[in-house]
Amino acid sequence: MQTNRPAKIPHYAAKIAKEILNIETLETRKSDRLDFHEVSVWEIRDALKAAFEAGRKSGAVK
């Protein structure tokens, strides 16, 4: 199933993961040590807020 999401979304997701969750990449690296991360609830909250704001600013959320 294809979506009509803007091309910027993967960029925003990677930026949020790196800056807020301290996750270097969202690519699968086939290593538990590299693919699974422990994050705090406040980091998840901040990442969700940032994702919502990015969507709102792009016009995806009204």
PyMOL Python script that loads the backbone (N, CA, C, O; Angstrom):
from pymol import cmd

cmd.read_pdbstr("""\
ATOM      1  N   MET A   1       0.841  -1.181   0.000  1.00  0.00           N
ATOM      2  CA  MET A   1       0.000   0.000   0.000  1.00  0.00           C
ATOM      3  C   MET A   1       0.886   1.244   0.000  1.00  0.00           C
ATOM      4  O   MET A   1       1.763   1.386   0.852  1.00  0.00           O
ATOM      5  N   GLN A   2       0.659   2.126  -0.941  1.00  0.00           N
ATOM      6  CA  GLN A   2       1.430   3.353  -1.007  1.00  0.00           C
ATOM      7  C   GLN A   2       0.725   4.458  -0.245  1.00  0.00           C
ATOM      8  O   GLN A   2      -0.502   4.490  -0.150  1.00  0.00           O
ATOM      9  N   THR A   3       1.529   5.364   0.296  1.00  0.00           N
ATOM     10  CA  THR A   3       0.975   6.526   0.984  1.00  0.00           C
ATOM     11  C   THR A   3       1.336   7.773   0.205  1.00  0.00           C
ATOM     12  O   THR A   3       2.264   7.760  -0.604  1.00  0.00           O
ATOM     13  N   ASN A   4       0.618   8.834   0.442  1.00  0.00           N
ATOM     14  CA  ASN A   4       0.890  10.107  -0.212  1.00  0.00           C
ATOM     15  C   ASN A   4       1.614  11.049   0.730  1.00  0.00           C
ATOM     16  O   ASN A   4       1.309  12.241   0.774  1.00  0.00           O
ATOM     17  N   ARG A   5       2.557  10.532   1.474  1.00  0.00           N
ATOM     18  CA  ARG A   5       3.267  11.371   2.428  1.00  0.00           C
ATOM     19  C   ARG A   5       4.363  12.176   1.734  1.00  0.00           C
ATOM     20  O   ARG A   5       4.952  11.719   0.754  1.00  0.00           O
ATOM     21  N   PRO A   6       4.626  13.355   2.239  1.00  0.00           N
ATOM     22  CA  PRO A   6       5.693  14.160   1.656  1.00  0.00           C
ATOM     23  C   PRO A   6       7.055  13.491   1.820  1.00  0.00           C
ATOM     24  O   PRO A   6       7.273  12.749   2.777  1.00  0.00           O
ATOM     25  N   ALA A   7       7.961  13.752   0.896  1.00  0.00           N
ATOM     26  CA  ALA A   7       9.302  13.154   0.938  1.00  0.00           C
ATOM     27  C   ALA A   7      10.094  13.605   2.152  1.00  0.00           C
ATOM     28  O   ALA A   7      11.063  12.942   2.522  1.00  0.00           O
ATOM     29  N   LYS A   8       9.716  14.713   2.788  1.00  0.00           N
ATOM     30  CA  LYS A   8      10.459  15.243   3.921  1.00  0.00           C
ATOM     31  C   LYS A   8      10.254  14.418   5.188  1.00  0.00           C
ATOM     32  O   LYS A   8      11.059  14.524   6.114  1.00  0.00           O
ATOM     33  N   ILE A   9       9.220  13.615   5.260  1.00  0.00           N
ATOM     34  CA  ILE A   9       8.925  12.883   6.490  1.00  0.00           C
ATOM     35  C   ILE A   9      10.087  11.986   6.926  1.00  0.00           C
ATOM     36  O   ILE A   9      10.452  12.026   8.101  1.00  0.00           O
ATOM     37  N   PRO A  10      10.687  11.182   6.046  1.00  0.00           N
ATOM     38  CA  PRO A  10      11.838  10.386   6.506  1.00  0.00           C
ATOM     39  C   PRO A  10      12.969  11.258   7.049  1.00  0.00           C
ATOM     40  O   PRO A  10      13.637  10.879   8.011  1.00  0.00           O
ATOM     41  N   HIS A  11      13.186  12.416   6.440  1.00  0.00           N
ATOM     42  CA  HIS A  11      14.211  13.342   6.926  1.00  0.00           C
ATOM     43  C   HIS A  11      13.869  13.811   8.338  1.00  0.00           C
ATOM     44  O   HIS A  11      14.728  13.802   9.220  1.00  0.00           O
ATOM     45  N   TYR A  12      12.614  14.222   8.556  1.00  0.00           N
ATOM     46  CA  TYR A  12      12.204  14.676   9.883  1.00  0.00           C
ATOM     47  C   TYR A  12      12.328  13.552  10.904  1.00  0.00           C
ATOM     48  O   TYR A  12      12.792  13.775  12.022  1.00  0.00           O
ATOM     49  N   ALA A  13      11.917  12.349  10.524  1.00  0.00           N
ATOM     50  CA  ALA A  13      11.988  11.210  11.447  1.00  0.00           C
ATOM     51  C   ALA A  13      13.431  10.926  11.850  1.00  0.00           C
ATOM     52  O   ALA A  13      13.720  10.705  13.026  1.00  0.00           O
ATOM     53  N   ALA A  14      14.329  10.932  10.880  1.00  0.00           N
ATOM     54  CA  ALA A  14      15.741  10.678  11.176  1.00  0.00           C
ATOM     55  C   ALA A  14      16.326  11.785  12.051  1.00  0.00           C
ATOM     56  O   ALA A  14      17.112  11.514  12.958  1.00  0.00           O
ATOM     57  N   LYS A  15      15.942  13.024  11.778  1.00  0.00           N
ATOM     58  CA  LYS A  15      16.441  14.153  12.563  1.00  0.00           C
ATOM     59  C   LYS A  15      15.943  14.061  14.010  1.00  0.00           C
ATOM     60  O   LYS A  15      16.714  14.271  14.947  1.00  0.00           O
ATOM     61  N   ILE A  16      14.674  13.752  14.187  1.00  0.00           N
ATOM     62  CA  ILE A  16      14.106  13.607  15.532  1.00  0.00           C
ATOM     63  C   ILE A  16      14.768  12.441  16.260  1.00  0.00           C
ATOM     64  O   ILE A  16      15.111  12.565  17.436  1.00  0.00           O
ATOM     65  N   ALA A  17      14.951  11.326  15.587  1.00  0.00           N
ATOM     66  CA  ALA A  17      15.586  10.156  16.209  1.00  0.00           C
ATOM     67  C   ALA A  17      16.991  10.504  16.687  1.00  0.00           C
ATOM     68  O   ALA A  17      17.395  10.126  17.787  1.00  0.00           O
ATOM     69  N   LYS A  18      17.727  11.226  15.854  1.00  0.00           N
ATOM     70  CA  LYS A  18      19.106  11.550  16.199  1.00  0.00           C
ATOM     71  C   LYS A  18      19.184  12.596  17.308  1.00  0.00           C
ATOM     72  O   LYS A  18      19.931  12.429  18.272  1.00  0.00           O
ATOM     73  N   GLU A  19      18.411  13.675  17.170  1.00  0.00           N
ATOM     74  CA  GLU A  19      18.530  14.796  18.100  1.00  0.00           C
ATOM     75  C   GLU A  19      17.837  14.562  19.442  1.00  0.00           C
ATOM     76  O   GLU A  19      18.325  15.016  20.477  1.00  0.00           O
ATOM     77  N   ILE A  20      16.724  13.869  19.434  1.00  0.00           N
ATOM     78  CA  ILE A  20      15.957  13.710  20.679  1.00  0.00           C
ATOM     79  C   ILE A  20      16.177  12.341  21.319  1.00  0.00           C
ATOM     80  O   ILE A  20      16.328  12.237  22.536  1.00  0.00           O
ATOM     81  N   LEU A  21      16.194  11.292  20.493  1.00  0.00           N
ATOM     82  CA  LEU A  21      16.292   9.940  21.039  1.00  0.00           C
ATOM     83  C   LEU A  21      17.726   9.412  21.053  1.00  0.00           C
ATOM     84  O   LEU A  21      17.979   8.317  21.555  1.00  0.00           O
ATOM     85  N   ASN A  22      18.662  10.183  20.505  1.00  0.00           N
ATOM     86  CA  ASN A  22      20.074   9.771  20.432  1.00  0.00           C
ATOM     87  C   ASN A  22      20.260   8.457  19.682  1.00  0.00           C
ATOM     88  O   ASN A  22      21.088   7.625  20.054  1.00  0.00           O
ATOM     89  N   ILE A  23      19.471   8.285  18.615  1.00  0.00           N
ATOM     90  CA  ILE A  23      19.568   7.108  17.756  1.00  0.00           C
ATOM     91  C   ILE A  23      20.228   7.562  16.458  1.00  0.00           C
ATOM     92  O   ILE A  23      19.692   8.412  15.747  1.00  0.00           O
ATOM     93  N   GLU A  24      21.373   7.003  16.159  1.00  0.00           N
ATOM     94  CA  GLU A  24      22.193   7.459  15.037  1.00  0.00           C
ATOM     95  C   GLU A  24      21.501   7.303  13.684  1.00  0.00           C
ATOM     96  O   GLU A  24      21.585   8.198  12.842  1.00  0.00           O
ATOM     97  N   THR A  25      20.821   6.185  13.466  1.00  0.00           N
ATOM     98  CA  THR A  25      20.159   5.936  12.190  1.00  0.00           C
ATOM     99  C   THR A  25      18.893   5.131  12.420  1.00  0.00           C
ATOM    100  O   THR A  25      18.777   4.415  13.415  1.00  0.00           O
ATOM    101  N   LEU A  26      17.943   5.249  11.501  1.00  0.00           N
ATOM    102  CA  LEU A  26      16.720   4.454  11.565  1.00  0.00           C
ATOM    103  C   LEU A  26      16.792   3.246  10.631  1.00  0.00           C
ATOM    104  O   LEU A  26      15.813   2.518  10.465  1.00  0.00           O
ATOM    105  N   GLU A  27      17.949   3.047  10.031  1.00  0.00           N
ATOM    106  CA  GLU A  27      18.157   1.894   9.156  1.00  0.00           C
ATOM    107  C   GLU A  27      18.371   0.639   9.993  1.00  0.00           C
ATOM    108  O   GLU A  27      19.015   0.686  11.042  1.00  0.00           O
ATOM    109  N   THR A  28      17.837  -0.468   9.532  1.00  0.00           N
ATOM    110  CA  THR A  28      18.063  -1.753  10.189  1.00  0.00           C
ATOM    111  C   THR A  28      19.500  -2.182   9.952  1.00  0.00           C
ATOM    112  O   THR A  28      19.993  -2.157   8.824  1.00  0.00           O
ATOM    113  N   ARG A  29      20.170  -2.578  11.039  1.00  0.00           N
ATOM    114  CA  ARG A  29      21.572  -2.981  10.918  1.00  0.00           C
ATOM    115  C   ARG A  29      21.791  -4.435  11.303  1.00  0.00           C
ATOM    116  O   ARG A  29      22.928  -4.904  11.358  1.00  0.00           O
ATOM    117  N   LYS A  30      20.707  -5.144  11.569  1.00  0.00           N
ATOM    118  CA  LYS A  30      20.746  -6.590  11.860  1.00  0.00           C
ATOM    119  C   LYS A  30      21.661  -6.939  13.030  1.00  0.00           C
ATOM    120  O   LYS A  30      22.405  -7.919  13.001  1.00  0.00           O
ATOM    121  N   SER A  31      21.578  -6.101  14.056  1.00  0.00           N
ATOM    122  CA  SER A  31      22.339  -6.343  15.278  1.00  0.00           C
ATOM    123  C   SER A  31      21.509  -5.811  16.439  1.00  0.00           C
ATOM    124  O   SER A  31      21.133  -4.639  16.457  1.00  0.00           O
ATOM    125  N   ASP A  32      21.228  -6.670  17.399  1.00  0.00           N
ATOM    126  CA  ASP A  32      20.434  -6.218  18.547  1.00  0.00           C
ATOM    127  C   ASP A  32      21.046  -4.993  19.199  1.00  0.00           C
ATOM    128  O   ASP A  32      20.330  -4.067  19.578  1.00  0.00           O
ATOM    129  N   ARG A  33      22.349  -4.979  19.331  1.00  0.00           N
ATOM    130  CA  ARG A  33      23.037  -3.862  19.980  1.00  0.00           C
ATOM    131  C   ARG A  33      22.807  -2.551  19.233  1.00  0.00           C
ATOM    132  O   ARG A  33      22.752  -1.486  19.847  1.00  0.00           O
ATOM    133  N   LEU A  34      22.672  -2.628  17.912  1.00  0.00           N
ATOM    134  CA  LEU A  34      22.500  -1.429  17.098  1.00  0.00           C
ATOM    135  C   LEU A  34      21.040  -1.113  16.770  1.00  0.00           C
ATOM    136  O   LEU A  34      20.705   0.042  16.511  1.00  0.00           O
ATOM    137  N   ASP A  35      20.172  -2.123  16.779  1.00  0.00           N
ATOM    138  CA  ASP A  35      18.786  -1.926  16.356  1.00  0.00           C
ATOM    139  C   ASP A  35      17.796  -1.714  17.498  1.00  0.00           C
ATOM    140  O   ASP A  35      16.681  -1.251  17.262  1.00  0.00           O
ATOM    141  N   PHE A  36      18.175  -2.041  18.715  1.00  0.00           N
ATOM    142  CA  PHE A  36      17.275  -1.852  19.852  1.00  0.00           C
ATOM    143  C   PHE A  36      17.872  -0.802  20.785  1.00  0.00           C
ATOM    144  O   PHE A  36      19.064  -0.821  21.092  1.00  0.00           O
ATOM    145  N   HIS A  37      17.015   0.110  21.227  1.00  0.00           N
ATOM    146  CA  HIS A  37      17.489   1.228  22.040  1.00  0.00           C
ATOM    147  C   HIS A  37      16.599   1.401  23.263  1.00  0.00           C
ATOM    148  O   HIS A  37      15.388   1.186  23.207  1.00  0.00           O
ATOM    149  N   GLU A  38      17.211   1.786  24.345  1.00  0.00           N
ATOM    150  CA  GLU A  38      16.478   2.111  25.560  1.00  0.00           C
ATOM    151  C   GLU A  38      16.293   3.621  25.587  1.00  0.00           C
ATOM    152  O   GLU A  38      17.268   4.373  25.585  1.00  0.00           O
ATOM    153  N   VAL A  39      15.043   4.061  25.613  1.00  0.00           N
ATOM    154  CA  VAL A  39      14.760   5.501  25.659  1.00  0.00           C
ATOM    155  C   VAL A  39      13.791   5.784  26.796  1.00  0.00           C
ATOM    156  O   VAL A  39      12.961   4.948  27.152  1.00  0.00           O
ATOM    157  N   SER A  40      13.913   6.962  27.348  1.00  0.00           N
ATOM    158  CA  SER A  40      13.039   7.338  28.457  1.00  0.00           C
ATOM    159  C   SER A  40      11.680   7.794  27.935  1.00  0.00           C
ATOM    160  O   SER A  40      11.532   8.136  26.762  1.00  0.00           O
ATOM    161  N   VAL A  41      10.702   7.791  28.820  1.00  0.00           N
ATOM    162  CA  VAL A  41       9.360   8.239  28.418  1.00  0.00           C
ATOM    163  C   VAL A  41       9.372   9.715  28.053  1.00  0.00           C
ATOM    164  O   VAL A  41       8.610  10.129  27.179  1.00  0.00           O
ATOM    165  N   TRP A  42      10.209  10.522  28.693  1.00  0.00           N
ATOM    166  CA  TRP A  42      10.237  11.948  28.356  1.00  0.00           C
ATOM    167  C   TRP A  42      10.884  12.173  26.988  1.00  0.00           C
ATOM    168  O   TRP A  42      10.536  13.123  26.286  1.00  0.00           O
ATOM    169  N   GLU A  43      11.825  11.303  26.608  1.00  0.00           N
ATOM    170  CA  GLU A  43      12.392  11.401  25.262  1.00  0.00           C
ATOM    171  C   GLU A  43      11.349  11.017  24.212  1.00  0.00           C
ATOM    172  O   GLU A  43      11.262  11.647  23.158  1.00  0.00           O
ATOM    173  N   ILE A  44      10.566   9.989  24.504  1.00  0.00           N
ATOM    174  CA  ILE A  44       9.496   9.589  23.595  1.00  0.00           C
ATOM    175  C   ILE A  44       8.471  10.713  23.483  1.00  0.00           C
ATOM    176  O   ILE A  44       8.026  11.041  22.383  1.00  0.00           O
ATOM    177  N   ARG A  45       8.096  11.302  24.615  1.00  0.00           N
ATOM    178  CA  ARG A  45       7.155  12.427  24.615  1.00  0.00           C
ATOM    179  C   ARG A  45       7.686  13.575  23.767  1.00  0.00           C
ATOM    180  O   ARG A  45       6.953  14.132  22.950  1.00  0.00           O
ATOM    181  N   ASP A  46       8.942  13.930  23.952  1.00  0.00           N
ATOM    182  CA  ASP A  46       9.532  15.032  23.196  1.00  0.00           C
ATOM    183  C   ASP A  46       9.608  14.706  21.701  1.00  0.00           C
ATOM    184  O   ASP A  46       9.392  15.583  20.863  1.00  0.00           O
ATOM    185  N   ALA A  47       9.912  13.459  21.368  1.00  0.00           N
ATOM    186  CA  ALA A  47       9.978  13.051  19.966  1.00  0.00           C
ATOM    187  C   ALA A  47       8.595  13.111  19.324  1.00  0.00           C
ATOM    188  O   ALA A  47       8.460  13.542  18.179  1.00  0.00           O
ATOM    189  N   LEU A  48       7.577  12.683  20.051  1.00  0.00           N
ATOM    190  CA  LEU A  48       6.211  12.747  19.518  1.00  0.00           C
ATOM    191  C   LEU A  48       5.760  14.190  19.324  1.00  0.00           C
ATOM    192  O   LEU A  48       5.111  14.509  18.328  1.00  0.00           O
ATOM    193  N   LYS A  49       6.093  15.051  20.255  1.00  0.00           N
ATOM    194  CA  LYS A  49       5.772  16.476  20.111  1.00  0.00           C
ATOM    195  C   LYS A  49       6.469  17.060  18.891  1.00  0.00           C
ATOM    196  O   LYS A  49       5.854  17.794  18.118  1.00  0.00           O
ATOM    197  N   ALA A  50       7.745  16.742  18.714  1.00  0.00           N
ATOM    198  CA  ALA A  50       8.505  17.251  17.576  1.00  0.00           C
ATOM    199  C   ALA A  50       7.919  16.736  16.263  1.00  0.00           C
ATOM    200  O   ALA A  50       7.831  17.485  15.290  1.00  0.00           O
ATOM    201  N   ALA A  51       7.521  15.475  16.226  1.00  0.00           N
ATOM    202  CA  ALA A  51       6.925  14.908  15.014  1.00  0.00           C
ATOM    203  C   ALA A  51       5.590  15.580  14.706  1.00  0.00           C
ATOM    204  O   ALA A  51       5.295  15.876  13.548  1.00  0.00           O
ATOM    205  N   PHE A  52       4.787  15.820  15.732  1.00  0.00           N
ATOM    206  CA  PHE A  52       3.514  16.501  15.533  1.00  0.00           C
ATOM    207  C   PHE A  52       3.743  17.904  14.992  1.00  0.00           C
ATOM    208  O   PHE A  52       3.077  18.323  14.045  1.00  0.00           O
ATOM    209  N   GLU A  53       4.673  18.623  15.584  1.00  0.00           N
ATOM    210  CA  GLU A  53       4.971  19.994  15.139  1.00  0.00           C
ATOM    211  C   GLU A  53       5.490  20.019  13.709  1.00  0.00           C
ATOM    212  O   GLU A  53       5.125  20.899  12.931  1.00  0.00           O
ATOM    213  N   ALA A  54       6.338  19.061  13.361  1.00  0.00           N
ATOM    214  CA  ALA A  54       6.843  18.988  11.988  1.00  0.00           C
ATOM    215  C   ALA A  54       5.695  18.750  11.016  1.00  0.00           C
ATOM    216  O   ALA A  54       5.655  19.352   9.944  1.00  0.00           O
ATOM    217  N   GLY A  55       4.765  17.876  11.383  1.00  0.00           N
ATOM    218  CA  GLY A  55       3.597  17.624  10.541  1.00  0.00           C
ATOM    219  C   GLY A  55       2.705  18.838  10.441  1.00  0.00           C
ATOM    220  O   GLY A  55       2.206  19.162   9.363  1.00  0.00           O
ATOM    221  N   ARG A  56       2.503  19.510  11.554  1.00  0.00           N
ATOM    222  CA  ARG A  56       1.657  20.705  11.572  1.00  0.00           C
ATOM    223  C   ARG A  56       2.249  21.789  10.678  1.00  0.00           C
ATOM    224  O   ARG A  56       1.539  22.416   9.893  1.00  0.00           O
ATOM    225  N   LYS A  57       3.553  22.002  10.805  1.00  0.00           N
ATOM    226  CA  LYS A  57       4.208  23.041  10.002  1.00  0.00           C
ATOM    227  C   LYS A  57       4.202  22.705   8.517  1.00  0.00           C
ATOM    228  O   LYS A  57       4.186  23.604   7.676  1.00  0.00           O
ATOM    229  N   SER A  58       4.215  21.412   8.190  1.00  0.00           N
ATOM    230  CA  SER A  58       4.210  21.024   6.784  1.00  0.00           C
ATOM    231  C   SER A  58       2.808  21.052   6.182  1.00  0.00           C
ATOM    232  O   SER A  58       2.639  20.905   4.972  1.00  0.00           O
ATOM    233  N   GLY A  59       1.800  21.245   7.044  1.00  0.00           N
ATOM    234  CA  GLY A  59       0.432  21.275   6.560  1.00  0.00           C
ATOM    235  C   GLY A  59      -0.248  19.922   6.578  1.00  0.00           C
ATOM    236  O   GLY A  59      -1.402  19.806   6.165  1.00  0.00           O
ATOM    237  N   ALA A  60       0.446  18.895   7.049  1.00  0.00           N
ATOM    238  CA  ALA A  60      -0.136  17.554   7.086  1.00  0.00           C
ATOM    239  C   ALA A  60      -1.171  17.413   8.187  1.00  0.00           C
ATOM    240  O   ALA A  60      -2.076  16.586   8.077  1.00  0.00           O
ATOM    241  N   VAL A  61      -1.057  18.207   9.253  1.00  0.00           N
ATOM    242  CA  VAL A  61      -2.008  18.187  10.369  1.00  0.00           C
ATOM    243  C   VAL A  61      -2.634  19.565  10.474  1.00  0.00           C
ATOM    244  O   VAL A  61      -1.930  20.574  10.495  1.00  0.00           O
ATOM    245  N   LYS A  62      -3.932  19.607  10.538  1.00  0.00           N
ATOM    246  CA  LYS A  62      -4.614  20.909  10.636  1.00  0.00           C
ATOM    247  C   LYS A  62      -5.338  21.044  11.935  1.00  0.00           C
ATOM    248  O   LYS A  62      -5.965  22.073  12.187  1.00  0.00           O
TER     249      LYS A  62
END
""", "prot")
cmd.dss("prot")
cmd.show_as("cartoon", "prot")
cmd.util.cbc("prot")
cmd.orient("prot")
